[in-house]
Structure formats: structure tokens, C-alpha cells
Amino acid sequence: MDRIWELVTRYVAGGTLSAGSVCAACVPALGLDGAALWLAKDVSRRLLIHATDKVSGVLHEAQFTLGEGPCVQAWTERVMVLTPDLAADDAAVRWPMFVPEALLAGAGAVFAFPLQVGAIRVGVLDLYRKRPGPLTPAQLADALAFASAALTLVLRQARSDTDQTSNLEQTLPPEGLSGGQVEVYQATGMIAGQLNAGLEEALLRLRAYAFAHGMSITETARLVVDRQLRFDGEDDD
């Protein structure tokens, strides 16, 4: 573990270790092409706090929009999800909507590791590689160590919270919260009010509209927040 921390400290931004340092360090160390880390209270309320490249961001956005993928499964089932070949038939069966989007984005393999200790579960470290192929045993051991380092930094940032997941915004490191994700939560609340429905149903409607119209959930949420789209039966077709 000391070796992992030594690698992470090489990527300190602004003099402070962060989850972004872990993402940046694990990519070259594991022979990957990108990494992303998100925090969550539940699978429908998650915040991307760092992505090393555009593809990592696209993979996160696709899973957030579609509600399926390795990260979603890693979070829901509390297990690491190793997908060495996204083009394999079993991957397409598990995630029929996500896999085509991921392949189109340029990902050949995805590996997702939940950040958890005991009953505390705070997020997922999502790694990808352009070419398919499994992690070696040594790479897998290091990936788990990087996930542990990320968890340590997240919990250290949230050390003043009595419940590490009760106030998700307070667990965010300095990289902060992207505006697009704020808009998703704002839009979900607005849709719930328009439909007189619960937040879960509102988020499902937002996702369904985004998928049906070939948009990301962030783009669709922005239309709702800007009052260009309503979900009261008039515009949501």
C-alpha cells in the first residue's frame, strides 16, 4: 500500500491529495486509458468528481442516463465488476443499452470497483482501456489498492460528517460538483412537481425522454431547468 500512496502523491494538485490524484495515478500504473470516480447516496443520485479524459466522462454520462452498466452493478451489488471485453456477448446481454454507447466511445474493457468499508458505501472507481483484455493478477491487486486509497481520501474529506453519506455534497473534494449534475437533480425535482409524482419516477421519466430522443440526461435536464421542456403531458412525447 505504501507503493500506491507514493504513486498517488506524484499527482498532487494544488498541494492537496484528492480523488483526482488517485485517478491520475492509476491510469499509467495499471496500463489503462482512463479513470473516473463518482460519489453517491444511491444509484440515482451520484456525483462525478473526477474524470481523467473525455471517454471516462462519456462512460459515466451514459451509465447515468441509461441506468445500467458496470458502475451501476458495482454499486448495487457491492462487488467489483470486471468486463475485459465489452464486445463479448455476455456484456451485451447484461447491459444492452450501455455496451453500444461504450464501444462507440472507444472503450474495449471496463473495470468498476465500489468504494466501501463495512456498512459505509460512498462511490465507485471506474477504469477503462481501449483494447480488450483482463487485468493481470498484479494489476487487479493494485486496482483494489487504488480504490482503497480513493476511499480513504473521500472519508478523510468527510471526517466531520456523522453519517458519511447523509450529506453527499459535504463529501466532495475541491474538484467540486459539475453544473450538469446539479441540473439533473433540479430537473428531477421540477418533473416530480409537474407530474405530482415521486423523485424516482421523475428520474425514470427524465432518463426515458433522454434515451428516446438520443440525448444525454444532462442535456435533457438543462431543457427542463430552462423551462423549454415540461413533463405535464404537453411536451414530453
HELIX and SHEET records of a PDB file:
HELIX    1   1 ASP A    2  THR A    9  1                                   8    
HELIX    2   2 ALA A   19  ALA A   29  1                                  11    
HELIX    3   3 LYS A   54  LEU A   66  1                                  13    
HELIX    4   4 PRO A   70  GLU A   77  1                                   8    
HELIX    5   5 ASP A   89  ARG A   94  1                                   6    
HELIX    6   6 PHE A   98  ALA A  105  1                                   8    
HELIX    7   7 PRO A  137  GLN A  157  1                                  21    
HELIX    8   8 LEU A  168  THR A  171  5                                   4    
HELIX    9   9 GLY A  179  LEU A  195  1                                  17    
HELIX   10  10 LEU A  199  ALA A  212  1                                  14    
HELIX   11  11 ILE A  217  VAL A  225  1                                   9    
SHEET    1   A 5 ARG A  45  ALA A  51  0                                        
SHEET    2   A 5 GLY A  34  ASP A  42 -1                                        
SHEET    3   A 5 ILE A 120  ARG A 129 -1                                        
SHEET    4   A 5 ALA A 109  VAL A 117 -1                                        
SHEET    5   A 5 VAL A  81  THR A  83 -1                                        
END                                                                             
